[in-house]
Amino acid sequence: VLLAGLGDAEAPQTTLQPLVGRVFVHTLDQEAALRHPEHTDVPPTTPVTYHAHLQGHPDLPRWLRYTQRSPRQPGFLYGTPTPEDRGRQVIEVTAYNRDSFDTTRQRLVLLIGDPEGPLLPYQAEFLVCSHDVEEVLPSTPASRFLTALGGLWQPGELQLLNITSALDRGGRVPLPIEGRKEGVYIKVGSTSPFSTCLKMVASPDSHARCAQGQPPLLSCYDTLAPHFRVDWCNVSLVDKSVPEPADEVPTPGDGILEHDPFFCPPTEATDRDFLTDALVTLLVPLLVALLLTALLAYIMCCRREGQLKRDLATSDIQMVHHCTIRGNTEELRQMASSREVPRPLSTLPMFNVRTGERLPPQVDSAQVPLILDQ
């Protein structure tokens, strides 16, 4: 139902004209976003959130950003278009009322063109640590910054070129301490050259002092303080008044190297026979492996004593003792399989350990109980 209502209601359209190389800021406020024919007044404390995207695409163009601190504060679309972004772009903005769940849409038609007037070859970028990005986007703080900066720069027309949050440059979100801000980068351009004060701030000596933790060199009065706290160690100056030399286009040659006395490759190479090297590389390890194999086979197979020699070198008493142990072991295994067996011959009387003779006893004492009463 919500999507059907959005499709039926025709979204209001606003035409804007951003300029290439100039900062563009558009404020999304609650009153303009949620005004309906049946609702003539919207309370200023109504929580509203926005979702903006390029028509036919899920996201905004690469040069345009959106920010809003909280639903009860206005949102901002800001950025600086590049020469590749010239033309017509349509931004669709959807506003959500968090109290009544009403949803409205509006279209912003951006006609991006080239700026009029002279170019701004002298550009300087400052890091303002005392403000967040949404605090500088309104026109009043921006004009106040340009007015304060006029005291450090030579007289001339100062214009805002770009505003970027410090978080987009790799900054970190500060702790929830009062007075700590995220920071914002403000880029300003002018037709007048840089003042001596700004040149001294961006000098190598000033950067060396900053690297050592010392304050930078500032020969003039800081007119930006106390409203804007600028990190003078992060000031960058760009001078585009002198055109950069064009890169030389390499010309293709004929592919032949010129004569160089330090590089004289041989023109002819003598024939060389690698048969001897190949035979030495292959046969020497093979012969060593065969020699080791033959030595190991002789040690393991040709020097064995054999069972017969081992038996002849063993005494008769040791052999009889060994045979007796084997016989007793077999007897015990047979007894384990059946309990009803006669008494072992090794326990019978008249058993000669040396000769192995066995004489049957007159009475089998194994059948006589140990206790006669049983």
N, C-alpha and C positions, 0 to 999 in steps of 0.2 A: 504494500500500500504506500509505503514511504517513497519507494522508487517511482511508482506511478504518479504520485503527487509531484515529485521533482520533474518528471518528464512533461507533465501537463502544464505546469507553471512556467512561464517564459522568464528566464533569468534576466535581470537588468544588466545593461552593458555600459561600461565606462571606457572612454578612449584616453590613453596616456601617450606621451611622446618622450621616451627616454633618449638620451644622447650618447653616442659612442665615446668612451673614455671619461664620462662624467658619472658621478654616483646618482643612482635612482633610488628613491625611497617612497613607498606608498603605505599609508596607515590603514589598517583594518580595524575600525571601531565598532562597538556594539550597536550604536544608533543607526549607522548606515547599513549594517549587515542584517539586522532583524526587523526592519521597518516594513510592515504589511499595510494594505489598505484598511483592514479592520483594526489594526493596532497602530495608533498614531504616536504613542509615546512608549519608550522602553526605558526601564529604570537603569541608571548608569552602573549599578552594582550587579547586573545580570551576568552570570558566568557564561562566557562564550568561547568556544575553541574553533579553529579554522583548519581547513585542509585545502591546499592549493596545488595545482598541477597544470602542466601544459596540455592544451586540448589535444586529445588523441594519444597522450602519453601518461604514464603513471606518476612521473616526477616533474620537478621544475626544470627549466633550462639550466645549463651548467653555470651561467653567470648570475643567476637569481637565487637568493636565499630567503628563508622564512624564519622568523623568530617570534616568540611570545613567552614572556616570563611566567604568567599565570592566567587562568581563564578570566579573571576580573580585570585584566589589563589589556590594552590594545595589542594587536599583532602587527608585524611589519614585514613587508616584502622589500628587499633592498639588494643592490648589487650594481656592478659596472659592466655594461655590455661592451663587447669587443667588436672590431670591424667585421668578424665573421658572422655576427648576430644581426646584421642589418636586415630590415624588412619588417614583416608583420608577424606578431606572435600573440596568441590568445591564451590567457591564463584563466582557468576556471577555479573559483573559490567557493567552497561550501562552508557555511557557518552553522554551528550546532549550539543550540540553547540548552544548557545543562539543567535548567530548572523546568522548562515546559516541554523539552525534547522536540522543539520546533527546529526545522532545518530549512535554510534558504540558500539559494545559489546566486552568484553574480559572475559576470564575465568582464575581464580586463583586457582590452585590445591595446597592445603595445606596438606603436609605430616607431621603430628604432631608426634614427637617422644620424647624420653627421652634425657635429656642433658648428655653430657659426662663430666667427671671430678668429683671432690669432691663436696659434698653437701655444701650448704651455710646456716649453722644453725643460724648465727647471722644476723638478719634482722632489718633494721631501716627505718622508714617512715617519710618524711619531707613534710611540707606544704610550698611551694614556692609561696609567694604572689605577686611577681613581674612579673610573666609570666602567659600566657594562655596555654592551653594544646597543641595547635598546634605549639606554639613557642618552646616547649621542645621536640616534637616528632622527628625532624630531628637529624641526628647523631652528627652533630657538637655541638649543645647546650647540648646534653646528655653527650657526652664525656667531655665537659668542666665542667659540674656539677660533674662528677665522679672525675675529676682531682682536683677540688677545695675541694671536700669532703675528699680526701686523706690526707689533712693537719689536719683534725680533728679525723681521725681514725688511728688505728695502721696499719703498712704496711701489705698489703695483697691484694688479688684480689677482686675488687669491681665490681659488675655487677648489672645492672638494672633488677628489678624483676617485677615491675608494674608501670604504669603511669595512673592516674585517674584525671579527671577534678574535681575541687571543687564543680561544679554544680551537679555532680552525687552523692556527699556526703551530699547534703542538703544545699549547699551554695546558695547565691543570686547573681543575675546579678548586677554589680556595676553601679553607676550612670555614665552618659557619661561625665566623667571628665578625663582629660589627665593624664596618669600615673596610673590610677586605673585598675587593672586586676582582672580576675575572680579567679585566683589561680589554682594550680595544686598540687596533691599529688604524690610524687616520692618515691618509695620503692626500697631500695638498700640492697643487701645481700653480705656477705663476710664470708670467712673462719676464719678470725681473730676475737678475742673477741673485745667487745666494749672498746673504750678508756675511760679514767677517765673523760674526758670532757663530752662525751655523757652520761655517767652514771649520772653525776651531773645534767645535763639538765633534765633527766627523773626522778630525785629523787623526793620523796614526798615533800621535802622542796621547791624545785623549783616550783612544781605545786601549793603549798600553796601561794607562792609569786605571781604567775600568777593569782590566784583567787582573790587576793587583788589588782590587777591592777599594780603590780610592775614587773620590768624586771626579767626574770629567772636567775638562777645561771649559769654562763658560765666562766669556769676557763681558757679557752684557747682563742686564737685569732680566730675570725670568718673569716676563709679563703674563705667563700662563698660570702662575701660582697666585692664589691658593685654590682657585676653582678647578684647575686641571693639573694633576700631578703627573708630570711626564718623566719617563725613564730616559734620561739623556744618554745613557750608554747604548740604547737601541735606536738611535737616530740614523737613518740612511738617506743619502742625497744622491740623486740621479740627474746628470746633466745631458740632455739630448739636443743641446744647441749645436754641438759639433757632430756632424754625421759620421757614423762609424764606417771605416773603410770596407768596401765590399770584398768579399772573399774571392780570391783568385781562382778562376776556373781552370783546372788542369787541362792542358792540351795533350791529346793522345799522340804518342810518338810512333816510330817505326818498329819498336820492339827490340832494337839493337842497343846494347849498353855502350856508353861512350868510353873512351880510353881512360883508364884510371891507373896511376902508377902503384897504388896500394892494393889493387885487386887484379892479379894477373893469373887467371885460370889457365891450366895447361891445355894446349890445343890438341896434342896427340898423347895417347897412352899406349905403352908397350904391352904386348900380349903376355899373359902370365898363366902358368899351369898350376892349377889348384889340386891336382890329383894326389900329390904327396901330402899336402896338408889334410886332405880328406881322409887318406888312409891312416895317418898318424892319429887323427882325431877319433876315428872309429875303432881301429885295431888295437891300439894300446889299452884302452879300458876293457875291451873284450878279452884280451890275453890275461890281464890281471884278474878278471872275474873267473876265467877258467882255471887259473892257478889256485886261487882261493877255494874254488869248488873241489878240485882234486885233493888239496890238503885236508879239507874238512871230511871228505869221504874216506881218506886213509885213516884219519884219527878215529872216526866213528865205526868203520867196518873192518879194517885190517888189524886192529890191535885189540880185539875182543878175546878174552881168555877161553870162553866156551864152558859149557856145563860139565863135560867130562874132566877137563883139567881142574875145574873147581872141586869136583867130587873126589878126585885122587889126592888133592892137597888137603882134604878135610880128614880128621882122625875118625877112627871107627866109633869111638865112644860118642863123639858129637853127632855122627850120622845115626847111631842107634837112638840117641836121645831125641833127635829130630823126628825119626820115624815113629818113636813112641808117642810123641806129642801129636803127630798127625793121626795116629790110630786112636788115641784117646779122644781127639776132637770128633772123629767120625762116630765113635761110640756114643758120645754125649748127644750128638745130633739124632742118632737113632733112638736113644732113650727119650728125647724130647717128643718124638712123634708118638710113642706108646709107653704107657707107664708100666705095663705088665711085661717086664723084661728081666732076665736074670741079672745078678749082680755083676758089675764090671770086672773084667779079668784083672785089671790093674790093682783092684782091692783084695783079690784073693790071695791066700798064703802061698808060699812056695813060688812066688813070681820073681824071676831073675831079670833084673833090669839090664844087665850087660848082655846076656845071651838071648833074652826074649822068650825063654821057655816058660810054658804055662802048664802046671800040673793040676788036674781036677781035685778039689778038696773032698775029704771023706764025708763031710756034712756041710750042707749049704747053710751057713750061719746067717745068710741074708733073710731067710724065712723065719728065723727065731726072733720073737719080739724082744725088745730091749727090757721091758718090764714083764716079768713072768706072770704077774697077776692078770695081765690082759689076756 
